[in-house]
Amino acid sequence: MKQLKTTSSVNTCPAISIGQIILDDSNYITMWGNLQQGDNWTRCDFVTTYEVLNTMLRYVQDRNDAVQMTIVKKLEDMQQIPEIIDLEAELGSAVVFDNMNFLLSRPGFRDQGTWIEYTDGECYYIEQVTPAIPVKNTQYDKKIGQCMDMLYMSYELYLGYLELDFDEDGARQKADLVDDLKYTLAYYAWKERTI
């Protein structure tokens, strides 16, 4: 008798799309869809557990309810095993699961004591799903830094006018810090750089 297992060959990918989900009487779900590899999408099947599918649904919040309700409705009316949930037909298109990292391994079977991979990259077992770490945008960091510099200089200017015996309101007006919020932000920018 052949035994199934996942191989040690582990891959990660940033997105998959699922067109159909196949439910049976096991603890596993089979999904037909596509795997994103770079800028290309490759036809691929996936096998995973209900727990991993639930995690995937949590990470795609905007599409979560529609997919969950489609699955629940099919489970309630399940008349045959296996049962196919056609997400493309039900929702109008395949569901893309992106902004997450998929830990994938290839299934294999034991033949005379050796594990043999047989799917040739057309089927993966989804072992784990984690949220994607957002890429830090250095462009915004640079602009925020420039903004903080301008606020710091405005507060320095304000302090200079105070030293020249301007009254509080006159010093704020000359330093363009009449707005209370801008004055407060300038103070904290100045304090951050002087401490």
N, C-alpha and C positions, 0 to 999 in steps of 0.2 A: 504494500500500500504506500502511495506517495504521500509525503508530508510537505505542507507548505510553510514557508518562512520568508522573512525579508532578508535580503543580502546585506552585507556590510557596506555596499556601495551607496553612499548617502549624497544626495544633492539638495540644494536649496533653490527656490525660485521666488520671484516677487509677486506673481499673480497667476491665477488660473480662472478659466471660465467653465461653467457647468451648464449643460443643456438638458441632460436627463439624469434622474436619480433612480436607481433600482433598489427596491426594498425587498428583502426576503425574510425568512424566519431565523436568520443568524444575528449576531451582534455587530455585523459589518454592513456597510453601505457601499454600493458600487455607483460611481458617477462617471458619466460620459461627458467629455468636454475637451478643452484645449489647455496647453501649458505654454506660458510665456517664456521664451528664451531670447533675451536681448530684445530686439524690436519685432521678432517673429512669433507667431502663434503656431504650435504644433499640435495636431490631433493626438489626444491621449486619454486613457481611462485612469480612474483613481479608485482606490479602495481605502476606506477609513472607518473609524468608529463613530457612534452617535455623539460621543463626548467631543471629538475633534470637530465634527460638523457643527455642534452647538457653539464651540469657540469661534469657528469661522463666521457664524451668523452674528455673534456679538460684535465682531470687528467690522462688519459691514452694516452699520446701524441703519443707514438710509434704505437698504434693501431687505433688512432683517424681517420685518413684519410680513411682507408679501410672500417671501420664500417659506417662512415658518407656517403661515396659514395654509399655503398650498400643500405642504407636507402633512400637517395635522388633518386637513380635509381628506387627503388620500388615505391616511392611516385609519381614519374613522370609517371610510367606505371601502376598505380593502376587501376585495372579493376573491382574489387569486394570489398565489405566491409563485413566482416573484411578481411584484407590482411595479410599474414604471410611472414615475412622475415626470411628465414632459414640461419642464420649466419654459422652454422656448414657446410651446403652444399656449401654456397657461398665462405667462407673463409677457409674451411678445418677443422675447429675446433671451439669450443665455444670460445667466447671472455671473458677473465678473467679481471675483474675490481678489481685491488688490489692497495695497497699503498694509500688507502683512508678509511675513516670511514663512514659507512652507518647507518643512524638513521632510524630504522624500527619500524613500528607499525602493529598490526594485524587488519584486517578489521572485521567488525561486522554488525549486523542489529538489528533494534528495533522490538521487539515482545512484545506487550501488555505493552509498557512503559519501557521495560528493554532492554539494549544493550546486545546482545548475540554474543560472538565470535564463529565463525563457521568454521574456517579454520584449526584448530588444528595444527598450526605451519607450514602448507604447503603453505601458501601464506602470503606475507608481502607487506605493502605499504611503499615505500621508500620515506620518508619525506624530507630527507636532506642528502647531501653528502659533506664531508669536507676532505681535504688532510690529510693524516696520518702525524703525527709529527715524524720526524726521531728520532730513539733512539740514544742517545749520546754514542759514542764508547769511553769508558774510556781507552781502550788499546792504542788508538792513542793519547789521551791526555797525558798519561804517557810517551809515546815515544817522543812526542813534548816537554814535560817538560825536559826529559833527554837531548834532542838536545839543548834546550835553556841553560841548565846548562853547557854543553860542550862549547857552544859558549861564554858564560859568562866567563868561566875559561880561554879560549884562549885569550880573550881580557884583562883579569887580568894579564895573563902572558906577553902579549904584553906591557902593562903598566909597569910591573916589569922590562922588558928589557930596556925600555926607561929610567927608573930611574937609571939603571946601566950604562947609557951613551952610549947605542947602538944607532946607527943612525936609522932613520925611517924604511928603507928597511931591515936592519939587524934584527930589533925587530920584524917586521912582518914575516920575514922568520923563525926566531927561534920559534915564536908563531904559526906557520903554518897558517898565515893569508895573504899569498901573493895574493891569489885570491881576487879581489876587492869586489865581491859579498859576499864572506864569511866574509871579514873584516867588511863590512857594517852591516851584520846580527849580527856579534859578538858585534859590537858597540851598536846596539839597544838592544840586550839581556843584555849587561852590564848596559846600561842606565836604562832599565826597572827595574832591580834589585837594583840599587843604588839610585833611586829617591824615 
